[in-house]
Amino acid sequence: MHCKSKEDDLGERVLHKLGNFSWHFIPNFFGRTLFFCSFSWDGSGGNRYFDIYVEKRDKDRCTDCKWIVSEVGPCWYNATSAAYDVCYGYKSSLL
C-alpha cells in the first residue's frame, strides 16, 4: 500500500494479513484535507485506489478513523453499530 496527501507522502508499506498501519495529522485550515492510498495484492493484476480520508466526508464522523481493506473494497468502522459496515468501492484511478 502507498498513502499520501498533497503535502505528505507516508511511503510504501507491505502489510501482511491482519496487519495495520496508522498515522496522525491535523486537518488543514481550509477544510480540504485529503489522504489517498493505492492497494495491491499478490496476483490481483493491478492497483486499487481509494481516498482514505476526505475531510468533508470524515471530519464529523470520526476522530480515530479505522478501516478494514480487502480486494472487494474498504469498509469504515462505524462506532454507532460497532462494525465495519460502511463500505465503498475503489476508484478506477488516482484522478
N, C-alpha and C positions, 0 to 999 in steps of 0.2 A: 504494500500500500504506500501511497505517497500523498501527503496532505500539505496544503499551503493556503495562504491568503495572498492578497496583492502585496502586502508588506513582509510577511514571514513565511519562509519555506521550512516546514517541520522535518523535511528529509524523508528518504525512503526507509521503510521498515518491513521486515519479514515477521509476520505473526503466524504462530502455529495454532492449530485448532484450540479453541477456548482461550487464546491469548488475548491480551488487552494492550491498549495504548491510550495515554491521556496527556492533556496539556491544559494550561491555564492562560487566559488572556483577558484584557479589558476591552470591551466594545469601544469602537471609535466614537468620537464626539458627534459625528453627523448621522449616526444610526444606520450605517451601511456595512457593518462588519460581515464578511463572508469568508468562510473556510470551505474549500472544496478538496475532494480526495479522488484518487483513482485506485481501483482494486483489481487484482488479478489472482487467478487460481491456476495451479498446475493443470495443463491440458484444457483450459477453458477457452482458448482461442482468442484472447484479447483482453483489453482493459474494460472495466465498468467505471462510470463516473457518477458522483453524487455531491451535491452541495450539503456538507455535513452540518454547517452552522450558517443560517441566514438570519440576521438579526431581526428583521421584520417578522419572520415566522417563529423564531425561537426565544426571543428575549423575555416574553411574559410567561412562557410555559415551563422553562427550566433554568435553574441556576447551576445545576450539575447535570448536563445533558449526557445521557447514556444511550448507546446504540448497540444493536447486535447486527452484524453484517454477514450476509450469505450470498451465494451466487444468484439467488432469486431477487434479492434487494435488501436495503437497510430498513430496520424497524426501530423506532424510538421507544424508550422506556417511559411509559405513562404512569406517573406516581399515583394518580387517582385510582386506576384499576390494578396497579402493581403488576403490570405485564408489559411486554414488548409488543403492543398491539396497534401501534400507529405505523403502518408500513408504506413504503414508497417504491416506485420503480426506478431504475437507473436512467440517467440521461444518455443520449446517443453519442455525445461528445462533450468536451470541455466548454464549447461555445454555447 
